[in-house]
Amino acid sequence: MWTWREPEFWVAVGFVIFVGFALYMGVVRLITGSLDERARRIAAELAEATRLRQEADALVAEYEQKRRSAESEAAAIVATAKEEAERTAKEAHARLGDFVARRTAAAEAKIAQAETQALADVRAAAADAAVRASEIVLRDSMKGRGGAELLAKGVAEVKAKLN
């Protein structure tokens, strides 16, 4: 057991006096008040964190909904663009078909005109050849003034009939 001469005894007495003085001065109230205040601050911070978490969840949900909406809008825009491209391609194809048909008709008309012109040129060449041949034949067979008049008259008639 302890005696009053041992240092541990005096440490124990000093500790008891210190605790008694601390209780008398209200240190316990200060400590519990400080701890209560700290508990209130922690509870407020937790409540604030919970509120912020709920706001963040609401924002995430809102942005997720906006993202889905933007994706569906983008899909609609892409679909519209595809339809527009297909329609434009069909119109261009139709215009190209019309253009080809017009060009073909113009080419056929030019070919027909060239055939007509070639036929007329051949007829004119044949007429000129016939006139020269008949002129030569008639010149050889008809000599003199009467032959020359008859020849000129015949050449004029042949030219008129062939043209």
C-alpha positions as CSV (number, residue, x, y, z in Angstrom):
1,M,0.0,0.0,0.0
2,W,1.0,3.5,-0.4
3,T,2.4,5.7,2.2
4,W,2.6,9.5,2.3
5,R,6.4,9.3,1.7
6,E,6.2,7.7,-1.7
7,P,6.2,9.9,-4.8
8,E,3.3,7.9,-6.3
9,F,1.1,8.9,-3.4
10,W,1.7,12.6,-4.1
11,V,1.1,12.1,-7.8
12,A,-2.2,10.5,-7.0
13,V,-3.1,13.3,-4.5
14,G,-2.1,15.9,-7.1
15,F,-4.2,14.2,-9.8
16,V,-7.2,14.0,-7.5
17,I,-6.8,17.7,-6.6
18,F,-6.4,18.6,-10.3
19,V,-9.5,16.6,-11.3
20,G,-11.5,18.2,-8.5
21,F,-10.3,21.7,-9.4
22,A,-11.2,21.0,-13.1
23,L,-14.6,19.9,-12.1
24,Y,-15.1,22.9,-9.9
25,M,-14.0,25.3,-12.7
26,G,-16.4,23.7,-15.2
27,V,-13.8,22.2,-17.5
28,V,-16.0,19.2,-18.0
29,R,-18.7,21.5,-19.3
30,L,-16.2,23.2,-21.6
31,I,-15.0,19.9,-22.9
32,T,-18.5,18.4,-23.4
33,G,-19.7,21.7,-24.9
34,S,-16.7,21.6,-27.3
35,L,-17.4,18.0,-28.1
36,D,-21.1,18.8,-28.6
37,E,-20.3,21.7,-30.9
38,R,-17.9,19.5,-32.9
39,A,-20.7,16.8,-33.1
40,R,-23.1,19.5,-34.4
41,R,-20.6,20.7,-37.0
42,I,-20.0,17.2,-38.1
43,A,-23.7,16.5,-38.3
44,A,-24.2,19.8,-40.3
45,E,-21.4,18.8,-42.6
46,L,-22.9,15.4,-43.1
47,A,-26.3,17.0,-43.8
48,E,-24.6,19.4,-46.3
49,A,-22.8,16.5,-47.9
50,T,-26.1,14.5,-48.2
51,R,-27.8,17.6,-49.7
52,L,-24.9,18.1,-52.2
53,R,-25.0,14.4,-53.0
54,Q,-28.8,14.6,-53.8
55,E,-28.2,17.7,-55.9
56,A,-25.4,15.9,-57.8
57,D,-27.6,12.9,-58.3
58,A,-30.4,15.2,-59.6
59,L,-27.9,16.9,-62.0
60,V,-26.6,13.6,-63.2
61,A,-30.2,12.4,-63.9
62,E,-31.0,15.7,-65.6
63,Y,-27.9,15.6,-67.8
64,E,-28.5,11.9,-68.6
65,Q,-32.0,12.8,-69.7
66,K,-30.5,15.7,-71.8
67,R,-28.0,13.3,-73.3
68,R,-30.7,10.8,-74.3
69,S,-32.7,13.6,-75.7
70,A,-29.7,14.9,-77.7
71,E,-28.9,11.4,-79.0
72,S,-32.5,10.9,-80.2
73,E,-32.4,14.4,-81.8
74,A,-29.1,13.6,-83.5
75,A,-30.6,10.3,-84.7
76,A,-33.6,12.2,-86.1
77,I,-31.3,14.7,-87.8
78,V,-29.2,11.8,-89.3
79,A,-32.4,10.1,-90.5
80,T,-33.7,13.3,-92.1
81,A,-30.3,13.9,-93.7
82,K,-30.4,10.4,-95.2
83,E,-33.9,10.9,-96.5
84,E,-32.9,14.3,-98.0
85,A,-29.8,12.7,-99.6
86,E,-31.8,9.9,-101.1
87,R,-34.4,12.3,-102.4
88,T,-31.7,14.5,-103.9
89,A,-30.0,11.5,-105.5
90,K,-33.3,10.4,-107.0
91,E,-33.9,13.9,-108.4
92,A,-30.4,14.0,-109.8
93,H,-30.9,10.6,-111.4
94,A,-34.1,11.8,-112.9
95,R,-32.5,15.0,-114.2
96,L,-29.6,13.0,-115.6
97,G,-32.1,10.7,-117.4
98,D,-33.9,13.7,-118.8
99,F,-30.6,15.2,-119.9
100,V,-29.5,12.0,-121.6
101,A,-32.8,11.6,-123.3
102,R,-32.6,15.2,-124.6
103,R,-29.0,14.7,-125.8
104,T,-30.0,11.5,-127.5
105,A,-32.9,13.1,-129.2
106,A,-30.7,16.0,-130.3
107,A,-28.0,13.6,-131.6
108,E,-30.6,11.6,-133.5
109,A,-32.0,14.8,-135.0
110,K,-28.5,15.8,-136.1
111,I,-27.9,12.4,-137.6
112,A,-31.2,12.6,-139.5
113,Q,-30.3,16.1,-140.7
114,A,-26.8,14.8,-141.7
115,E,-28.4,11.9,-143.6
116,T,-30.8,14.3,-145.4
117,Q,-27.9,16.6,-146.3
118,A,-25.8,13.7,-147.5
119,L,-28.6,12.4,-149.6
120,A,-29.1,15.9,-151.1
121,D,-25.4,16.2,-151.7
122,V,-25.3,12.8,-153.4
123,R,-28.3,13.8,-155.6
124,A,-26.7,17.1,-156.5
125,A,-23.4,15.3,-157.4
126,A,-25.3,12.7,-159.4
127,A,-27.2,15.5,-161.2
128,D,-24.0,17.4,-161.9
129,A,-22.4,14.2,-163.2
130,A,-25.5,13.5,-165.4
131,V,-25.5,17.0,-166.7
132,R,-21.8,16.8,-167.6
133,A,-22.2,13.4,-169.2
134,S,-25.2,14.5,-171.2
135,E,-23.4,17.7,-172.2
136,I,-20.5,15.6,-173.5
137,V,-22.7,13.2,-175.3
138,L,-24.8,15.9,-176.8
139,R,-21.8,18.0,-177.7
140,D,-20.4,15.1,-179.6
141,S,-23.6,14.3,-181.3
142,M,-24.8,17.8,-182.0
143,K,-22.5,20.3,-183.6
144,G,-23.2,23.7,-184.8
145,R,-25.4,26.6,-183.8
146,G,-28.7,24.7,-183.4
147,G,-26.9,22.0,-181.4
148,A,-25.5,24.5,-179.0
149,E,-28.9,26.1,-178.4
150,L,-30.6,22.7,-178.0
151,L,-27.7,21.7,-175.7
152,A,-28.1,24.7,-173.5
153,K,-31.9,24.3,-173.3
154,G,-31.5,20.6,-172.4
155,V,-28.9,21.3,-169.8
156,A,-31.2,23.8,-168.2
157,E,-34.2,21.4,-168.2
158,V,-32.1,18.6,-166.6
159,K,-30.8,20.9,-163.9
160,A,-34.3,22.1,-163.1
161,K,-35.7,18.6,-162.9
162,L,-32.9,17.2,-160.8
163,N,-32.8,20.0,-158.3
